Each structure stands twice: as C-alpha cells, then as structure tokens.
Amino acid sequence: MSVHLTEEEQLEALKRWWKEYGKSVLTAIVIAVAAYMAWGAWQNQQRIKAEKASATYEKLVKLISEKPNSATAENDIALAKQLATELKSDSKSLYAQTAGLFLAKVAVDENKLDDAATELQWVLTTKPDETTAQITRLRLAKVLTAKQSYEDALAQLAQEPAAALAGDYAEARGDIYKLQGNLDKARAAYEAALTATNPQQQERFMLLQMKVDDLKLIQPVEAASAEKAQ
C-alpha cells in the first residue's frame, strides 16, 4: 500500500478541511481586508484634516500679524475669530489650543473677562503639553485677578512652573496678595520674581524693583496711620 495519498484522497481531505474551516478563513480574510481599508481611510482623513488645519492656522497667523487699518480692523477681527473657532473643532491639536489662547486674548481686549476665562479653561481641558498648560494657567490667573476672584487666581498659580515662567508666576502672586492687602506676602512674591528675573531684562527688572520699593513706602505709611488711630 502506498504511503502517499492518492489524488482522490487528497481532494476528499481538502473538502473536509474546507467544510470545517473554510467559513472561518473567509471571515478572517474579509475582516482583515476591511480593517486595512478602514485604517487607510482613517489615515487619509487625518492627513486631509491636518492639512486643512495647517492652512487655516497660516491664514490666522497672517491675519493677526498684519496691522489692520481702521477701515478693515473690525472685519479682520471677525474673520480671525471665525478661523480660530474652526481650528477649535479639533480639540486635541496644538492649532486648536493656540486658537483658544487667541480667542481669550481677543476677549480680554474687548473686556469680556468671562469669555476669556471660558476660553482659557477650555484650553486646559484639552490636556495641552506642560509648557502650554503653564502659560494658560498664568493667563487664566490674570483674568481671574481682573475679575477679583483672587483665591481662584491663586489656585491656578499653586504649582511651581518651569524656570522660564517662575518670575511671571511670582509676580502674578504678588499682584494678587497686594490687592488682598497682604503686603508681606506681596513683597516676598515680588522679591522672588526679582530673583528669578535676569537683570539684563532691564525694563522688567526695573518694573519688579519698583513694585518692591512701592511696598516699602506703603508699609511705613500704614504703620503711621495705625499709630495715630491708637
């Protein structure tokens, strides 16, 4: 007897195998092909989306970098807002986060502090990179300070930032403490800001020194007033 299967036996074995596994194989092939096509379509969609966002962002940058004349300023701002809103539709991209920061700035310029705070809080919900998050929290703290929400503003500044922003955070805390009437904390914060600031940044360094000196003048006056009241 031959140890090799005859052609007829091979055919029968193939039929039995196909009957048992054929449908599963076909299903697996269909799923694999569908997944591959879906992945390709998704990648293409993401590429198109990214290219569109990039083009929109370039338009926005060009628009806000140019100095509009009085006749076109209002229209330019309206168009810039529209472009920024379009970018925000992709809430996970850096373009969207930058658009949110821009809309917050426009809102501040228009004295719409509630709108500015909303935009900055939205940026934070998109989980930006740490540098962007720290800048956003600083701006939000300043908006909240303008709204006289001092404790909320201090909460935004609770975490120590990167060294590049340490002076800005300390100055912002100093401004809040001064408005709250806590002059000792304000002076300490301004001095910390001075320490974190490069003296070669002359204008900023002088401004911080003036804030420290002003507090030194305020406190003796307050002390004298308290003595008279007694």
C-alpha positions in Angstrom: 0.0 0.0 0.0 1.4 3.4 -0.9 2.2 5.8 1.9 1.2 8.7 -0.2 -2.4 9.8 -0.6 -3.9 9.4 -3.9 -5.2 12.5 -5.7 -8.8 11.4 -4.9 -7.9 11.1 -1.2 -6.2 14.5 -1.2 -9.2 16.1 -2.7 -11.5 14.5 -0.1 -9.2 15.7 2.7 -9.3 19.2 1.2 -13.1 19.2 1.0 -13.4 18.1 4.7 -10.9 20.8 5.8 -12.8 23.5 3.8 -16.1 22.3 5.1 -14.8 22.6 8.7 -12.6 25.8 8.4 -13.5 27.5 5.2 -16.1 29.9 6.5 -13.8 31.0 9.4 -10.9 31.6 6.9 -13.1 33.7 4.6 -14.4 35.7 7.6 -10.9 36.4 8.8 -9.8 37.5 5.4 -12.8 39.8 5.0 -12.2 41.3 8.4 -8.5 41.8 7.7 -9.2 43.5 4.4 -11.9 45.7 5.9 -9.6 46.7 8.7 -6.8 47.5 6.4 -9.1 49.6 4.2 -10.6 51.4 7.2 -7.1 52.2 8.6 -6.0 53.6 5.2 -9.2 55.7 5.0 -8.7 57.0 8.6 -5.0 57.9 7.9 -6.1 59.7 4.7 -8.8 61.5 6.6 -6.4 62.6 9.3 -3.9 63.8 6.7 -6.6 65.9 5.0 -7.7 67.2 8.4 -4.2 68.1 9.4 -3.5 69.9 6.1 -6.7 71.9 6.4 -5.9 72.9 10.0 -2.4 73.9 8.9 -3.8 76.1 6.1 -6.4 77.7 8.5 -3.7 78.3 11.1 -1.5 80.0 8.5 -4.4 82.3 7.5 -5.0 83.2 11.1 -1.3 83.9 11.8 -1.0 86.1 8.7 -4.2 87.9 9.6 -3.2 88.7 13.2 0.4 89.6 12.3 -0.6 92.3 9.9 -1.5 95.7 11.2 -5.1 96.3 10.1 -6.1 99.9 9.2 -9.2 101.4 10.8 -11.4 100.5 7.8 -10.6 96.8 7.9 -9.9 96.2 11.6 -13.4 95.1 12.6 -13.7 92.7 9.6 -10.2 91.3 10.2 -11.0 90.5 13.9 -14.3 88.9 12.9 -12.5 86.7 10.3 -9.8 85.9 12.8 -12.4 84.7 15.3 -14.1 82.6 12.7 -10.8 80.9 11.7 -9.9 80.3 15.4 -13.3 78.8 16.0 -12.8 76.4 13.1 -9.4 75.4 14.5 -11.1 74.6 17.8 -13.2 71.9 16.2 -10.1 69.7 16.6 -9.7 70.0 20.3 -6.6 67.9 20.6 -4.3 69.7 18.3 -1.8 72.4 19.1 -3.5 74.5 16.5 -6.8 74.3 18.4 -5.1 75.2 21.7 -3.4 78.2 20.1 -6.7 79.3 18.7 -8.3 79.1 22.2 -5.5 81.3 23.6 -6.0 83.8 20.7 -9.8 84.0 21.4 -9.0 84.5 25.1 -6.7 87.5 24.2 -9.4 89.0 21.9 -12.0 88.6 24.7 -9.6 90.4 27.1 -9.1 93.2 24.6 -12.9 93.5 24.4 -13.1 93.5 28.2 -15.1 90.3 28.1 -13.4 88.6 31.0 -16.0 85.8 31.4 -15.5 84.8 27.8 -11.7 85.0 28.2 -11.8 82.7 31.3 -14.0 80.3 29.4 -11.6 80.0 26.5 -8.6 79.5 28.8 -10.4 76.9 30.9 -11.3 75.1 27.6 -7.6 75.0 26.6 -6.8 73.3 29.9 -9.5 70.7 29.2 -7.7 69.7 26.0 -4.7 68.4 28.1 -2.0 70.5 26.4 1.7 69.9 26.9 3.1 71.2 30.2 4.5 74.4 28.8 1.3 75.4 27.2 -0.6 74.4 30.3 1.6 76.6 32.5 1.2 79.6 30.2 -2.6 79.1 30.1 -2.8 78.9 33.9 -0.8 82.1 34.2 -3.1 83.9 31.8 -6.2 82.5 33.5 -4.9 83.7 36.8 -4.5 87.2 35.5 -8.1 87.1 34.1 -9.4 85.9 37.4 -7.5 88.6 39.2 -9.1 91.2 37.0 -12.5 89.6 37.9 -11.5 89.9 41.6 -11.6 86.1 42.0 -8.4 86.2 44.0 -8.5 82.8 45.6 -9.3 81.1 42.2 -6.5 83.0 40.7 -4.0 81.8 43.3 -5.2 78.3 42.8 -4.1 78.5 39.2 -0.6 79.5 40.4 -0.3 76.8 43.1 2.0 74.6 41.1 5.6 75.8 40.6 6.2 76.3 36.8 9.3 75.8 34.7 12.2 78.2 35.5 11.4 80.3 32.5 8.0 81.2 34.0 9.0 81.3 37.7 9.3 85.1 37.7 6.0 85.6 36.0 4.2 83.3 38.4 5.8 85.0 41.4 4.9 88.5 40.1 1.3 87.4 39.5 1.1 86.1 43.1 2.5 89.4 44.3 -0.2 91.3 42.4 -2.9 89.2 44.0 -1.5 89.5 47.5 -1.2 93.3 47.1 -4.8 93.6 46.0 -5.8 91.4 49.0 -3.9 93.7 51.3 -1.4 91.1 52.3 1.7 93.3 51.8 4.2 90.9 53.4 3.3 88.1 51.1 3.2 90.5 48.2 6.7 91.8 48.9 8.1 88.2 49.3 6.5 87.3 46.0 7.9 90.3 44.2 11.4 89.6 45.6 11.1 86.1 44.4 10.2 87.4 41.0 13.2 89.7 41.0 15.5 86.7 41.9 14.1 84.7 39.1 14.5 87.5 36.5 17.6 88.1 34.5 18.9 91.7 35.3 19.7 92.0 31.6 15.9 92.2 31.1 16.2 95.8 32.2 12.6 97.0 31.8 11.1 94.0 33.5 13.7 94.0 36.3 13.1 97.7 36.9 9.3 97.2 37.0 9.7 94.5 39.6 12.1 96.6 41.7 9.5 99.5 41.6 6.9 97.1 42.9 9.1 96.1 45.8 10.0 99.7 46.5 6.4 100.8 46.4 5.5 98.3 49.1 8.4 99.6 51.2 6.8 103.0 51.0 3.3 101.8 51.7 4.0 99.9 54.9 5.6 102.8 56.9 2.6 104.9 55.9 0.2 102.2 57.1 2.1 101.8 60.3 2.0 105.6 61.0 -1.8 105.6 60.3 -2.3 102.7 62.8 -0.3 104.6 65.5 -2.5 107.7 65.0 -5.6 105.6 65.2 -4.5 104.3 68.6 
